[in-house]
C-alpha cells in the first residue's frame, strides 16, 4: 500500500480468490525507508496468494489517499547485460551492472553519503521470486527507486535462495559493494548510507534475504551465504557478532542499545525478517562457530 499523505494508522487489505474472501490483513506504515523520506508513505509488502482475482483495501483516514500497488514479474530482460561479479571480502558478489541496475527515468536523486559502520541488520523481501533471482532484484530496485521515489534500492546486499549475493545500494564504484572502498582493517571503512531501518540507517549495513519467511525458513544455501557474509563483515570491521552496541545515529545524535547483528524487528515496529527466521542469537551462535 502507498499513500499520497503520510499515514499514521494501519491500512487493511484482503484478497478474493476462487470467489472466497480472505481475512483482513493489517499493514502498518513501513519503516523500510531512507531517513530522508517520511515514515507512512508506504506499508511493508504482503505476498498476494495464488489464484487471487481481486484485492480490496480499506483505511480509516481517506485523506491519506491510500492505493494498492502490485509488484509483478514484468521487468526488463537481461539481454546484452554482462553477468559480472566482483570479489567482496573474498566472496563473489554479482555487481549492479551484472543484475541490470538502471538509473530511474527521473535520475538517481538519492545523493550518496558515507558513515562509519556500526552494525548490521538482516531483512527478508517478503516477496515471491520472479522469472529469475536477478529479475527479483530488479523488481525490488524498481519498487524502491521508482514507485517509492527513492532513486535507488534500500539494501546493501541481497541473497537469493541459491545463495548468490547481489550488490545493492550504489557506492559509486561497481567493484566495491557496500563501502566506498574495500575495508582495509584499519578502522577507516566508509559505508554508503542506505534505507532499510528508519532512523537507524547511518552506519547500518542492510542485508536482505529474497523470499517471504513468515512461515517457512530460508534455504540452507541462503543461510550459509548469510553466515558467510556476516562472518566476513565482522572480521573486516572488528565486530563481535554476539555483542550489543550503543548505536549512534550520525545525523541526529540519537542513541540506541541494539544487537550488533540485528533483525529488522529488533529496531522498528515490523515482523521483518519473518517469524520463521531464527532469532538473532541463533545466527550469531552459528557465526561464532564459523569464525
Backbone bond lengths (Angstrom), bond angles and torsions (degrees), N, CA, C in turn:
res aa  C-N    CA-C-N  psi(-1)  N-CA   C-N-CA  omega(-1)  CA-C   N-CA-C  phi
1 X - - - 1.451 - - 1.524 109.19 -
2 X 1.330 116.14 140.53 1.459 121.35 173.25 1.524 108.27 -125.30
3 X 1.338 115.65 162.76 1.450 121.26 -175.27 1.514 110.35 -135.72
4 X 1.342 116.22 144.26 1.453 120.29 174.96 1.507 111.79 -72.99
5 X 1.340 116.50 -32.58 1.463 122.81 175.84 1.523 108.04 -126.13
6 X 1.318 116.55 147.74 1.464 120.94 -174.89 1.528 111.00 -56.30
7 X 1.325 115.87 128.42 1.460 122.61 178.84 1.521 110.06 -95.18
8 X 1.318 115.80 144.96 1.462 120.99 176.53 1.527 111.77 -113.41
9 X 1.342 117.12 -8.44 1.455 121.44 179.91 1.526 109.30 -116.69
10 X 1.345 116.63 153.67 1.466 118.47 179.11 1.520 112.33 -64.83
11 X 1.325 115.54 147.82 1.459 121.93 168.02 1.524 108.21 -89.56
12 X 1.325 116.13 165.40 1.454 121.07 177.96 1.524 108.80 -126.39
13 X 1.312 115.55 140.60 1.456 120.26 179.45 1.522 108.66 -141.80
14 X 1.330 116.90 141.87 1.459 120.95 172.14 1.526 109.13 -140.39
15 X 1.319 114.67 159.16 1.457 121.06 -172.65 1.530 110.10 -115.83
16 X 1.324 115.02 146.48 1.458 121.19 174.31 1.516 107.63 -112.34
17 X 1.316 116.35 119.07 1.460 122.53 179.84 1.523 108.71 -135.23
18 X 1.330 116.29 126.71 1.467 122.17 -179.85 1.524 111.17 55.41
19 X 1.328 115.52 37.07 1.454 121.48 176.87 1.513 114.96 78.20
20 X 1.319 117.71 4.45 1.464 121.48 -177.51 1.523 109.98 -113.83
21 X 1.340 115.46 134.50 1.462 120.51 178.00 1.525 110.29 -87.09
22 X 1.330 115.68 139.18 1.463 120.10 173.39 1.521 109.42 -80.01
23 X 1.324 116.22 174.72 1.454 119.88 170.44 1.535 109.11 -70.08
24 X 1.326 116.61 164.39 1.457 120.57 175.80 1.530 109.76 -74.53
25 X 1.328 116.67 134.14 1.455 122.80 173.46 1.533 107.67 -104.38
26 X 1.319 116.51 129.02 1.461 121.08 179.25 1.531 109.28 -93.09
27 X 1.312 116.17 125.48 1.461 122.37 -177.73 1.521 109.25 -115.60
28 X 1.329 115.77 110.37 1.465 120.45 -179.19 1.525 110.32 -79.92
29 X 1.339 117.43 156.56 1.470 119.78 174.15 1.525 110.51 -53.74
30 X 1.322 115.83 134.39 1.463 120.67 -171.10 1.523 112.08 -81.79
31 X 1.344 114.83 143.64 1.460 121.46 172.57 1.518 110.74 -101.56
32 X 1.341 117.33 8.48 1.464 121.73 171.13 1.530 107.51 -79.75
33 X 1.298 118.07 84.87 1.465 118.42 -179.66 1.521 109.73 -166.19
34 X 1.332 115.85 157.95 1.464 119.58 174.29 1.528 110.63 -65.50
35 X 1.314 116.26 156.64 1.460 120.29 178.77 1.527 111.78 -67.60
36 X 1.334 116.98 -19.10 1.465 120.88 -179.21 1.519 112.46 -81.74
37 X 1.348 117.96 -7.94 1.462 121.75 179.15 1.523 108.83 -111.23
38 X 1.323 118.16 136.33 1.473 119.36 -177.71 1.516 112.47 -68.19
39 X 1.338 115.39 140.62 1.463 120.31 172.51 1.523 108.53 -65.15
40 X 1.328 116.24 141.16 1.459 119.36 175.01 1.506 114.50 110.24
41 X 1.348 118.68 0.91 1.466 120.51 177.89 1.528 111.82 -90.82
42 X 1.326 116.62 -7.85 1.464 120.53 176.27 1.519 108.22 -155.11
43 X 1.332 115.99 168.13 1.461 121.78 176.05 1.522 108.63 -113.00
44 X 1.337 116.05 169.56 1.456 119.35 169.81 1.529 108.87 -62.30
45 X 1.320 115.99 159.74 1.461 121.03 -178.66 1.527 110.59 -78.66
46 X 1.328 115.09 153.57 1.465 122.34 177.42 1.515 107.86 -134.47
47 X 1.325 116.53 130.47 1.454 121.39 -177.26 1.528 110.49 -71.63
48 X 1.339 116.77 126.21 1.462 121.54 177.61 1.522 108.63 -76.78
49 X 1.339 118.92 129.73 1.469 120.19 -176.28 1.525 112.11 -71.32
50 X 1.314 115.10 154.96 1.469 120.61 175.70 1.523 109.81 -59.30
51 X 1.324 116.60 142.72 1.456 121.47 177.13 1.509 114.19 81.43
52 X 1.339 117.69 5.09 1.472 119.95 -178.35 1.532 110.02 -66.97
53 X 1.334 116.03 130.66 1.463 120.93 179.28 1.519 112.44 -107.79
54 X 1.328 117.42 -22.07 1.468 119.96 178.16 1.528 109.89 -159.22
55 X 1.317 114.80 161.89 1.464 122.53 -177.00 1.523 108.11 -127.91
56 X 1.320 116.50 134.04 1.463 121.41 176.42 1.530 108.42 -114.07
57 X 1.330 116.52 132.02 1.458 120.59 -179.21 1.521 109.65 -123.98
58 X 1.327 115.45 152.91 1.462 121.13 179.13 1.508 109.27 -149.03
59 X 1.331 114.94 150.18 1.456 120.80 176.42 1.513 108.19 -152.67
60 X 1.348 116.56 141.32 1.462 120.81 -175.94 1.518 113.17 -77.19
61 X 1.324 117.56 -9.86 1.459 120.84 -179.81 1.525 109.02 -127.14
62 X 1.346 118.00 88.36 1.467 120.20 -176.44 1.524 113.44 -63.87
63 X 1.347 117.91 -16.08 1.468 119.78 179.36 1.525 111.75 -66.09
64 X 1.344 117.25 -16.05 1.461 119.75 177.43 1.521 111.92 -76.71
65 X 1.342 117.19 -9.19 1.464 122.66 178.66 1.540 111.56 56.76
66 X 1.336 117.19 62.10 1.471 119.73 -178.15 1.527 111.98 -74.16
67 X 1.299 116.16 148.12 1.459 121.52 173.88 1.521 108.48 -151.32
68 X 1.329 115.58 154.95 1.459 121.47 179.25 1.527 109.34 -96.19
69 X 1.319 116.18 136.89 1.462 122.24 177.57 1.528 107.73 -121.27
70 X 1.314 117.32 125.90 1.459 121.65 177.52 1.521 109.32 -102.72
71 X 1.325 116.11 127.23 1.462 120.96 173.42 1.521 106.77 -93.44
72 X 1.344 116.41 116.15 1.460 119.07 -176.98 1.519 110.22 -116.78
73 X 1.310 116.35 -175.91 1.456 121.32 -173.74 1.510 115.09 -86.92
74 X 1.347 118.60 6.21 1.459 119.66 -177.53 1.525 109.60 -81.84
75 X 1.316 115.62 80.87 1.464 121.29 179.68 1.524 108.41 -122.39
76 X 1.322 115.55 161.87 1.458 120.71 -176.89 1.526 111.38 -58.06
77 X 1.337 115.37 145.07 1.456 119.23 172.73 1.524 108.65 -76.42
78 X 1.321 115.30 167.15 1.459 120.41 -179.22 1.526 112.04 -97.36
79 X 1.332 117.72 19.44 1.452 121.28 -178.99 1.527 110.21 -56.55
80 X 1.316 115.94 124.48 1.462 120.19 177.04 1.512 114.73 82.27
81 X 1.325 118.05 1.14 1.464 121.20 -179.86 1.527 108.80 -100.25
82 X 1.328 118.74 125.85 1.466 119.58 -179.32 1.519 111.49 -67.86
83 X 1.326 116.98 137.34 1.463 121.56 177.14 1.529 107.88 -86.87
84 X 1.325 116.11 72.63 1.459 120.59 -171.61 1.519 111.54 -92.55
85 X 1.325 115.58 149.43 1.455 122.29 175.99 1.519 108.81 -128.15
86 X 1.321 114.76 162.23 1.454 121.32 173.78 1.515 107.66 -133.71
87 X 1.310 117.20 165.98 1.465 121.49 177.27 1.518 108.17 -95.18
88 X 1.321 115.40 119.12 1.460 121.69 179.02 1.523 107.38 -114.64
89 X 1.331 117.33 108.02 1.460 121.81 -176.22 1.533 109.93 52.47
90 X 1.348 115.05 42.73 1.471 124.75 179.45 1.523 113.34 70.64
91 X 1.327 118.50 12.09 1.454 122.91 179.16 1.528 108.53 -112.28
92 X 1.345 119.39 133.10 1.468 119.54 177.81 1.532 111.38 -69.72
93 X 1.326 115.16 131.56 1.460 122.21 179.52 1.526 108.28 -132.19
94 X 1.336 117.19 131.72 1.459 121.10 175.79 1.528 108.36 -69.66
95 X 1.317 116.47 126.38 1.458 120.99 -178.09 1.531 110.66 -72.98
96 X 1.325 115.92 167.78 1.464 120.49 176.52 1.529 110.94 -60.09
97 X 1.321 116.35 -43.15 1.463 118.28 177.47 1.518 110.89 -66.02
98 X 1.325 117.33 -29.15 1.453 121.75 179.86 1.513 113.90 -68.93
99 X 1.357 118.26 -33.56 1.464 118.90 177.17 1.522 112.79 -98.09
100 X 1.333 117.33 -1.32 1.462 119.67 170.93 1.505 115.50 94.64
101 X 1.336 118.91 31.40 1.466 120.74 174.96 1.521 109.35 -60.45
102 X 1.308 116.61 138.78 1.460 121.66 -178.48 1.514 108.81 -138.01
103 X 1.330 116.61 131.66 1.455 120.33 -179.42 1.520 110.25 -57.84
104 X 1.349 119.57 130.55 1.465 121.10 179.78 1.523 111.80 -58.06
105 X 1.342 115.49 158.83 1.463 120.71 -178.25 1.522 111.64 -56.77
106 X 1.323 116.64 -34.23 1.464 120.15 179.99 1.517 113.41 -83.35
107 X 1.351 116.93 1.61 1.460 120.67 -178.51 1.518 111.22 88.41
108 X 1.312 115.91 159.78 1.464 121.18 177.79 1.531 107.88 -81.34
109 X 1.326 115.09 97.22 1.463 120.66 -175.08 1.522 112.60 -88.83
110 X 1.307 117.69 -0.08 1.464 121.72 -177.25 1.525 108.58 -91.81
111 X 1.307 116.35 98.06 1.462 121.20 -176.92 1.523 109.77 -66.67
112 X 1.331 115.68 134.70 1.466 120.37 -178.86 1.524 110.79 -75.32
113 X 1.339 115.34 137.81 1.464 122.14 169.79 1.523 106.90 -135.06
114 X 1.307 116.68 155.89 1.468 121.41 -174.47 1.525 110.02 -127.40
115 X 1.330 115.58 139.16 1.466 121.89 -176.93 1.523 109.78 -135.05
116 X 1.328 115.41 164.00 1.462 121.21 175.03 1.523 109.12 -71.43
117 X 1.344 118.49 128.09 1.472 119.63 179.23 1.522 112.01 -66.12
118 X 1.347 116.09 134.99 1.459 121.45 -179.32 1.522 113.67 -123.17
119 X 1.349 117.77 -25.77 1.461 120.39 -173.80 1.519 109.53 -162.57
120 X 1.343 114.97 174.46 1.461 123.00 179.37 1.529 107.78 -132.39
121 X 1.342 117.12 140.66 1.464 120.79 178.53 1.524 109.96 -128.53
122 X 1.341 116.26 135.58 1.460 123.21 -178.70 1.529 109.34 -102.56
123 X 1.334 115.82 137.24 1.466 123.92 -179.26 1.522 110.25 -130.45
124 X 1.346 115.41 167.48 1.466 120.00 160.91 1.521 107.80 -121.36
125 X 1.343 116.12 157.69 1.464 118.88 -176.71 1.519 111.84 -80.71
126 X 1.345 118.01 -19.15 1.470 123.14 -177.74 1.522 111.34 59.73
127 X 1.328 117.13 29.76 1.454 122.11 179.35 1.521 110.06 -125.26
128 X 1.321 115.42 160.69 1.456 120.71 167.92 1.525 108.54 -78.10
129 X 1.335 115.89 167.03 1.461 119.82 175.46 1.524 109.61 -88.91
130 X 1.332 116.23 144.28 1.455 121.31 179.50 1.525 109.76 -91.02
131 X 1.317 116.85 -154.83 1.454 121.68 -174.32 1.522 112.48 -59.42
132 X 1.317 116.82 -26.39 1.465 122.37 176.59 1.511 107.60 -154.81
133 X 1.340 117.94 159.43 1.470 118.73 176.57 1.530 112.42 -58.12
134 X 1.349 117.70 -39.28 1.464 119.49 179.49 1.527 111.04 -63.44
135 X 1.347 117.35 -36.55 1.461 120.62 176.28 1.523 110.63 -64.35
136 X 1.339 116.97 -35.81 1.464 120.75 176.86 1.529 110.47 -64.34
137 X 1.331 116.67 -42.68 1.469 120.22 177.29 1.528 109.47 -61.82
138 X 1.332 117.80 -42.10 1.461 120.14 179.66 1.528 111.70 -65.43
139 X 1.342 116.54 -36.19 1.464 119.86 178.28 1.529 111.01 -65.13
140 X 1.333 117.07 -43.34 1.468 120.82 177.72 1.530 110.04 -64.46
141 X 1.330 115.58 -42.51 1.471 120.32 176.97 1.525 110.76 -58.14
142 X 1.344 116.95 -47.00 1.465 120.35 -179.31 1.526 110.92 -62.45
143 X 1.331 116.57 -40.26 1.472 120.27 179.63 1.526 110.60 -62.62
144 X 1.335 117.14 -48.36 1.469 120.35 -179.95 1.527 111.67 -68.12
145 X 1.332 115.58 -49.37 1.466 120.15 -170.73 1.514 112.82 -73.31
146 X 1.342 117.18 -41.82 1.467 120.38 -172.64 1.520 112.76 -105.85
147 X 1.355 117.35 -54.28 1.468 119.26 -177.01 1.523 111.50 -61.40
148 X 1.351 116.55 -46.96 1.462 120.31 -179.81 1.525 112.44 -89.14
149 X 1.331 117.32 -10.37 1.458 121.24 172.69 1.508 116.02 78.65
150 X 1.355 117.83 21.14 1.458 119.10 -179.30 1.521 112.19 -76.08
151 X 1.335 117.17 -32.79 1.461 121.11 -176.67 1.515 113.59 97.75
152 X 1.327 118.65 -7.93 1.466 122.04 179.95 1.530 108.47 -164.99
153 X 1.324 116.16 172.45 1.462 121.63 176.83 1.524 109.10 -78.77
154 X 1.336 116.57 148.97 1.457 120.32 -172.71 1.514 115.61 -89.65
155 X 1.345 119.21 -8.21 1.455 122.09 -178.67 1.530 110.39 -99.65
156 X 1.329 116.14 155.95 1.464 120.69 174.63 1.523 111.97 -84.15
157 X 1.330 116.55 -40.08 1.463 122.24 -179.45 1.526 108.65 -140.06
158 X 1.333 116.58 149.37 1.462 122.72 176.35 1.519 107.83 -130.76
159 X 1.340 117.06 144.41 1.462 122.45 -176.07 1.524 108.96 -127.44
160 X 1.356 116.78 127.06 1.460 119.63 -178.82 1.537 110.35 -92.98
161 X 1.360 117.97 172.64 1.469 119.98 -176.25 1.524 114.31 -62.31
162 X 1.329 118.01 -22.13 1.467 120.06 177.32 1.523 111.81 -82.19
163 X 1.339 116.79 -4.19 1.456 121.15 179.53 1.518 113.87 92.67
164 X 1.331 118.20 1.52 1.464 121.37 177.23 1.521 109.94 -70.61
165 X 1.322 115.80 138.77 1.464 122.22 -176.99 1.520 108.80 -109.25
166 X 1.329 116.51 136.55 1.459 123.12 -177.44 1.534 110.14 -119.80
167 X 1.331 116.28 139.06 1.460 121.02 175.07 1.522 109.49 -71.88
168 X 1.336 116.87 139.99 1.448 121.68 -179.57 1.517 112.71 -108.29
169 X 1.314 116.20 -113.97 1.468 123.08 -174.25 1.523 111.65 -46.53
170 X 1.331 115.68 135.22 1.459 122.33 -176.57 1.528 110.65 -68.92
171 X 1.334 115.83 128.22 1.472 121.57 176.76 1.526 111.98 -99.39
172 X 1.346 116.62 -7.60 1.453 120.31 -172.92 1.513 112.92 90.83
173 X 1.346 116.72 -3.27 1.460 122.29 -178.94 1.522 107.25 -139.70
174 X 1.333 117.64 104.95 1.459 121.78 -174.38 1.523 112.30 -61.76
175 X 1.319 117.58 -21.21 1.465 121.76 -179.05 1.531 112.17 -92.59
176 X 1.330 117.37 0.68 1.464 120.71 -179.76 1.519 109.68 -131.96
177 X 1.351 118.16 83.52 1.464 119.84 175.38 1.530 111.11 -64.19
178 X 1.319 115.68 154.39 1.472 124.82 170.35 1.535 112.61 73.85
179 X 1.338 117.41 -49.71 1.462 121.65 -173.05 1.530 111.37 -114.38
180 X 1.336 115.30 156.51 1.468 119.68 175.17 1.526 110.59 -57.32
181 X 1.324 115.67 -44.49 1.455 123.93 173.95 1.527 107.37 -137.30
182 X 1.334 118.78 152.52 1.470 119.47 178.29 1.522 111.21 -54.17
183 X 1.345 118.42 137.60 1.465 121.52 -179.67 1.525 111.30 -58.24
184 X 1.323 115.36 137.80 1.470 119.84 -179.15 1.516 112.33 -102.47
185 X 1.342 117.78 -1.15 1.454 120.78 177.84 1.512 114.30 84.04
186 X 1.339 116.91 8.40 1.471 119.59 -178.80 1.524 112.72 -105.89
187 X 1.348 116.31 14.37 1.463 119.92 176.43 1.507 115.09 80.78
188 X 1.330 117.69 12.55 1.468 120.35 -177.59 1.523 112.55 -109.70
189 X 1.327 118.74 16.12 1.463 121.62 -178.47 1.529 110.26 -60.18
190 X 1.337 115.70 140.69 1.460 121.81 179.56 1.526 108.71 -119.63
191 X 1.322 115.93 114.60 1.460 123.88 -176.38 1.522 109.81 -94.33
192 X 1.347 117.20 129.69 1.458 119.38 175.69 1.531 108.55 -71.97
193 X 1.316 117.03 134.69 1.468 121.15 -179.18 1.516 109.98 -73.87
194 X 1.333 116.41 129.69 1.459 122.38 179.40 1.529 109.29 -113.48
195 X 1.343 117.23 -159.07 1.457 120.48 -177.32 1.507 111.21 -145.83
196 X 1.338 117.27 85.29 1.463 120.78 -175.83 1.521 112.86 -137.16
197 X 1.331 119.04 -11.28 1.473 122.23 179.86 1.523 107.27 -148.99
198 X 1.322 115.93 97.64 1.464 120.59 -171.10 1.529 111.87 -55.09
199 X 1.333 114.55 134.48 1.467 124.93 178.79 1.520 113.36 73.18
200 X 1.333 117.29 0.52 1.464 121.77 175.56 1.525 110.00 -136.30
201 X 1.313 116.98 41.91 1.461 121.13 -176.77 1.530 113.52 -94.24
202 X 1.309 118.21 -34.30 1.456 120.08 -177.38 1.525 110.90 -67.97
203 X 1.336 117.19 120.25 1.462 119.89 -178.96 1.510 114.33 79.51
204 X 1.332 118.56 13.49 1.462 123.23 -176.12 1.526 109.00 -117.16
205 X 1.337 117.53 116.90 1.461 122.67 -178.82 1.525 108.98 -84.55
206 X 1.334 117.82 121.54 1.459 122.53 -178.54 1.516 111.83 -102.17
207 X 1.350 116.66 121.51 1.461 122.70 179.15 1.526 108.29 -118.08
208 X 1.333 117.03 125.36 1.466 121.83 -175.26 1.521 110.57 -114.10
209 X 1.337 116.14 125.53 1.463 122.27 171.45 1.526 108.13 -86.25
210 X 1.341 117.30 125.38 1.455 120.89 -179.54 1.525 110.30 -73.13
211 X 1.331 116.50 125.01 1.451 121.65 -179.93 1.518 110.97 131.92
212 X 1.315 115.36 172.33 1.463 122.78 179.08 1.520 108.10 -110.69
213 X 1.336 117.21 116.06 1.460 121.52 -175.28 1.525 111.68 -113.38
214 X 1.342 113.98 36.84 1.465 119.59 175.40 1.524 110.86 -68.84
215 X 1.341 116.80 -35.90 1.468 120.01 -176.97 1.523 113.00 -128.02
216 X 1.318 119.14 -16.88 1.461 121.21 179.60 1.515 109.87 -126.81
217 X 1.330 115.76 150.81 1.459 120.75 -175.49 1.523 110.95 -85.70
218 X 1.331 117.32 157.87 1.464 119.68 175.18 1.524 110.72 -61.95
219 X 1.325 115.52 159.63 1.463 120.18 177.32 1.525 110.14 -63.48
220 X 1.323 115.54 159.07 1.465 120.24 177.53 1.536 110.27 -59.84
221 X 1.356 116.41 -38.94 1.464 119.78 -179.38 1.528 111.00 -63.96
222 X 1.342 116.92 -40.85 1.459 119.94 179.05 1.524 110.97 -65.89
223 X 1.350 116.63 -42.29 1.462 119.55 178.77 1.528 111.15 -64.29
224 X 1.327 116.31 -39.13 1.464 119.97 179.26 1.529 110.43 -63.13
225 X 1.344 117.22 -43.90 1.466 119.99 179.14 1.520 110.88 -66.37
226 X 1.330 116.82 -38.25 1.466 119.54 177.94 1.523 110.12 -60.67
227 X 1.327 117.65 -48.70 1.462 120.76 -179.79 1.530 110.39 -62.92
228 X 1.326 115.88 -38.58 1.467 119.57 -179.41 1.528 111.32 -63.69
229 X 1.336 116.83 -44.87 1.465 119.03 -177.90 1.529 110.73 -73.41
230 X 1.342 117.44 -33.99 1.468 119.90 175.62 1.524 110.26 -64.05
231 X 1.331 116.50 -42.52 1.466 119.95 179.06 1.521 111.19 -62.65
232 X 1.340 116.42 -42.98 1.461 120.12 -179.76 1.526 111.21 -64.74
233 X 1.324 116.98 -41.95 1.467 120.22 178.76 1.527 111.08 -64.82
234 X 1.340 116.72 -44.75 1.467 119.57 -179.36 1.526 110.61 -62.40
235 X 1.339 116.95 -40.50 1.462 119.90 179.14 1.519 111.20 -65.66
236 X 1.336 116.55 -43.05 1.462 120.32 -177.01 1.527 112.43 -70.28
237 X 1.342 116.43 -31.70 1.464 120.62 -174.24 1.530 112.81 -102.44
238 X 1.339 118.17 -3.99 1.452 120.48 -179.59 1.516 113.31 73.50
239 X 1.344 117.71 29.80 1.457 122.34 179.84 1.525 110.07 -86.67
240 X 1.332 116.82 138.74 1.458 122.49 167.80 1.521 106.89 -88.82
241 X 1.345 119.26 112.91 1.465 120.32 -172.75 1.520 114.53 -63.94
242 X 1.325 118.81 -18.27 1.467 120.97 -179.13 1.524 112.76 -96.99
243 X 1.325 117.61 1.87 1.466 121.31 -172.40 1.527 112.11 -86.92
244 X 1.312 115.02 161.07 1.462 122.15 164.20 1.526 107.32 -109.65
245 X 1.327 115.26 153.80 1.468 119.86 -174.62 1.516 110.16 -133.86
246 X 1.315 115.04 158.05 1.462 121.17 170.73 1.525 107.37 -89.56
247 X 1.332 114.85 90.35 1.458 120.30 -179.45 1.524 109.19 -72.65
248 X 1.326 117.03 134.87 1.461 122.77 176.55 1.517 109.39 -118.17
249 X 1.320 117.28 119.87 1.462 120.90 177.21 1.523 108.52 -70.18
250 X 1.338 118.22 118.31 1.467 120.94 -171.55 1.525 114.33 -60.04
251 X 1.335 117.76 -35.42 1.464 119.80 -173.28 1.526 113.47 -84.87
252 X 1.340 117.33 -24.97 1.468 119.31 -176.52 1.517 113.18 -114.33
253 X 1.340 117.53 -18.94 1.458 120.93 -176.06 1.512 113.74 80.69
254 X 1.352 117.87 0.36 1.472 120.87 178.87 1.526 109.53 -64.14
255 X 1.333 116.41 143.26 1.468 121.51 -176.72 1.518 109.83 -120.10
256 X 1.338 115.42 140.42 1.455 121.98 -179.55 1.526 108.69 -138.90
257 X 1.333 116.43 140.21 1.458 121.72 174.39 1.527 107.14 -91.88
258 X 1.329 117.82 113.47 1.461 121.37 -171.43 1.525 110.14 -140.19
259 X 1.352 117.74 158.74 1.469 119.88 171.29 1.530 109.84 -63.74
260 X 1.310 117.37 142.31 1.463 119.34 179.17 1.531 110.07 -68.20
261 X 1.355 117.42 -29.07 1.467 122.28 166.50 1.524 106.12 -113.87
262 X 1.325 116.42 105.50 1.461 121.80 -174.06 1.515 110.58 -109.05
263 X 1.319 115.93 159.63 1.450 121.65 162.57 1.527 107.02 -99.53
264 X 1.332 116.30 153.98 1.457 118.53 -173.86 1.524 112.25 -55.65
265 X 1.332 116.62 -35.67 1.469 119.25 -179.31 1.525 112.60 -67.37
266 X 1.346 117.98 -15.24 1.466 120.29 174.46 1.528 111.28 -72.17
267 X 1.338 116.89 -18.30 1.461 121.02 -170.55 1.523 113.62 -112.50
268 X 1.336 117.31 -37.74 1.462 121.68 -176.24 1.521 110.05 -131.20
269 X 1.329 116.28 170.39 1.463 122.72 179.55 1.530 108.53 -79.74
270 X 1.327 116.67 90.13 1.451 122.71 -176.55 1.524 108.70 -159.24
271 X 1.335 116.71 158.98 1.462 120.86 173.94 1.521 111.83 -91.70
272 X 1.324 118.00 -5.61 1.465 122.96 -179.15 1.534 110.28 -61.14
273 X 1.311 118.98 136.48 1.467 130.84 10.12 1.519 115.15 -96.82
274 X 1.301 118.39 35.59 1.454 121.33 176.76 1.512 112.73 98.35
275 X 1.331 114.93 143.01 1.466 120.43 -176.20 1.519 113.02 -65.65
276 X 1.338 118.08 -24.00 1.460 120.41 -176.86 1.520 112.87 -82.51
277 X 1.335 117.44 -14.28 1.467 118.91 178.10 1.520 108.95 -74.48
278 X 1.325 118.92 136.35 1.465 120.49 -179.10 1.526 111.52 -56.18
279 X 1.338 116.04 147.51 1.451 120.18 175.60 1.526 109.63 -59.64
280 X 1.329 116.68 158.06 1.463 119.61 -170.40 1.528 112.82 -61.67
281 X 1.335 118.34 -23.53 1.459 119.75 179.87 1.530 111.77 -66.44
282 X 1.358 116.79 -29.50 1.463 120.06 -178.22 1.526 112.51 -72.79
283 X 1.363 118.69 -48.92 1.458 116.56 174.93 1.511 112.61 -63.40
284 X 1.326 118.23 -30.34 1.459 120.82 177.88 1.528 110.04 -65.01
285 X 1.345 116.57 -39.90 1.464 119.66 179.13 1.525 109.98 -65.84
286 X 1.348 115.84 -43.03 1.458 119.62 177.63 1.517 110.79 -63.16
287 X 1.323 115.66 -37.73 1.469 120.51 179.78 1.524 110.31 -66.01
288 X 1.321 117.22 -39.52 1.462 119.99 179.16 1.525 110.33 -64.55
289 X 1.344 117.08 -38.88 1.458 120.06 177.46 1.524 110.63 -67.47
290 X 1.360 115.49 -38.91 1.469 120.29 179.33 1.536 109.85 -61.36
291 X 1.332 115.96 -43.84 1.459 119.39 -178.50 1.508 111.13 -65.70
